[in-house]
Amino acid sequence: MFYLLTIFIPILIIIIFYFMMGFSNDFFGHIRILIKVLPYMYLYAFLLYFLEMEDYLHSSWAFSSLMFFLVPISIILIIIYFFIKGRQRVKKDA
């Protein structure tokens, strides 16, 4: 159950969102899609937290492990997003 909650469902959320947003051929398009998925991933993580607190789930490490990887991934994605956005702005000005 732990692996289902922490690996399979988040990957499924990303894949569904990727198909809903459309395919992207460039690197920046993939970063944009992942940035747009982040709020849903945090929503899913906090849903897991509340389900664990109300004893509907009995996997006490699911929320902690999901947040352990989600926070650094979010920071890295935001840094890459602003770096690429800044590079594109410099190319347009030149």
Buried (B, 14 or more C-beta within 10 A) or exposed (E): EEEEBBEEBBEEBBEEBBEEEEEEEEEBEBBBBBBEBBEBBBEBBEEBBEBBEEEEBEBEEBBEBBBEBBEEEBEEBEEBBEEBEEEEEEEEEE
